[in-house]
Amino acid sequence: MPKYTNQLHDQNEEKEKRAAELVLANRELAYQNEEKEKRAAELVLANRELAYQNEEKEKRAAELVLANQELAYQNEEKEKRAAELVLANQELRYQNEEKEKRAAELALANRELAYQNEEKEKRAAELVLANRELAYQNEEKEKRAAELVLADKETFQLRESETLLREQSVRDPLTGLFNRRYMEETLIRELNRATRKQLPLGIIMLDIDYFKRLNDTYGHAGGDELLRRLGGFLQQHTRTADIACRYGGEEFILILPDASQEVARERAEHIRQGIKHLRIPFQNRMLEIVTLSIGVAVFPMDGSTLETVMKAADAALYQAKNAGRDRVIVAN
């Protein structure tokens, strides 16, 4: 029993020792925890301080960023202004160069103008002398012109007289048509041309029907008026190339260069029909309606010489008269 008690006592002491050690350990642990809490509190405070400092740094950094941006913007504006100043200086330099060029050009132009003025003065002096000489020459020319005018008047009158004489020599004075002499010369010329170029030549021979009766009714004045109006009619109803001639009395010849037999016949028929519409006033009355007998011949079909072609046309005209007048007969 005492042995068991001693053991229990020893165990209690051990427990007390261990309890005391635990208490000490707990106290040490509590102290360490307090120290840790203090350190933790200090760390919290330090972290807060650090966070505050970081916030301040961030604020300062943000302010620096803003300041740097402002500075960069200001630098950009300065660079822009500097570039604008450079451009303005270049433009100013260019303008100054242009002004200098213009000034130099003006100086040259003024020199040239001065030279030109001198030349103009020289030329003006020369012109004055030339004008005096020209005035003298004009006076001489006027004198000669007056002399030439007189000479030209005389020449013109002479030419008019020659033209009138030439016209009178080839024209029939009553009808205005070409006369027989011109007709004969033209027939020879046109026949030679037709032979040379191997072309036809049409001949129309026409005669006024019952002309003697008209003369007896209206007198020679009435007959002359009819011949005059017929001449005008033939001139109006022939081609430019055709030649209308008075053959003699109331007979007429039309020369048709390059006209075939058919063309000549058509022209003759056109004239025969047209003359019926001719109205001729005479002494307050109208002459009776006129008809024509017409003969047509064509070189070389109706003859190889002028004489044979004219005989063929005359024979055709004679046939037209004998067949009752107012008709066209073509030679065959």
Residue pairs with C-beta under 8 A, 6 or more apart in sequence:
169 181
170 178
170 179
170 181
170 182
171 177
171 178
171 179
171 182
172 178
172 179
172 231
172 245
172 246
174 224
174 227
174 228
174 231
174 246
175 227
175 228
175 230
175 231
175 232
175 246
176 228
176 231
176 232
176 235
177 231
177 234
177 235
177 244
177 245
177 246
177 252
178 186
178 243
178 244
178 245
178 246
179 245
179 246
180 245
180 246
180 247
180 248
182 245
183 243
183 245
183 247
183 253
183 255
186 243
186 245
186 255
187 203
187 255
187 306
187 310
188 306
190 201
190 243
190 255
190 257
191 201
191 299
191 306
191 309
193 199
193 257
194 200
194 201
194 257
194 258
194 299
194 300
195 300
199 257
199 258
200 258
200 259
200 260
200 261
200 298
200 299
200 300
200 301
201 255
201 256
201 257
201 258
201 259
201 298
201 299
201 309
202 254
202 255
202 256
202 257
202 259
202 260
202 261
202 263
202 264
202 267
202 296
202 297
202 298
203 253
203 254
203 255
203 256
203 264
203 296
203 297
203 298
203 299
203 309
203 310
203 313
204 253
204 254
204 256
204 264
204 267
204 268
204 271
204 294
204 295
204 296
204 313
205 247
205 251
205 252
205 253
205 294
205 295
205 296
205 297
205 310
205 313
205 314
205 316
205 317
206 251
206 252
206 253
206 254
206 268
206 271
206 272
206 292
206 293
206 294
206 295
206 317
207 250
207 251
207 252
207 292
207 293
207 294
207 317
207 321
208 214
208 226
208 230
208 250
208 290
208 291
208 292
209 290
209 291
209 292
209 293
209 321
209 325
209 326
210 291
210 325
211 223
211 226
211 249
211 250
214 222
214 223
214 226
214 287
214 288
214 290
215 222
215 223
217 288
218 225
218 282
218 283
218 287
221 282
221 283
222 282
222 283
222 287
225 280
225 282
225 287
226 280
226 287
226 290
227 246
227 250
229 278
229 280
230 252
230 275
230 278
230 290
231 244
231 246
233 274
233 275
233 278
234 244
234 252
234 254
234 271
235 244
237 270
237 271
237 274
238 244
238 254
238 267
239 256
241 256
241 257
241 258
242 254
242 255
242 256
242 257
242 267
243 254
243 255
244 252
244 253
244 254
245 252
245 253
245 254
245 255
246 252
246 253
247 253
253 313
254 267
254 268
254 271
256 263
256 264
256 267
259 267
259 298
260 298
261 296
261 298
261 301
261 330
264 296
264 298
264 330
265 296
265 328
265 330
268 294
268 296
268 328
269 328
271 292
271 294
272 291
272 292
272 294
272 326
272 327
272 328
275 290
275 291
275 292
276 289
276 290
276 291
278 289
278 290
279 286
280 286
280 287
280 290
281 287
291 325
291 326
292 326
293 317
293 320
293 321
293 325
293 326
293 327
294 316
294 317
294 320
294 327
294 328
294 329
295 313
295 314
295 315
295 316
295 317
295 318
295 319
295 320
295 328
295 329
295 330
295 331
296 313
296 316
296 328
296 329
296 330
296 331
297 303
297 309
297 310
297 312
297 313
297 316
297 330
297 331
298 309
298 331
299 306
299 309
302 308
302 309
302 312
302 313
302 331
302 332
303 309
303 310
303 311
303 312
312 331
313 331
315 331
316 329
316 330
316 331
317 329
319 329
320 327
320 328
320 329
323 329
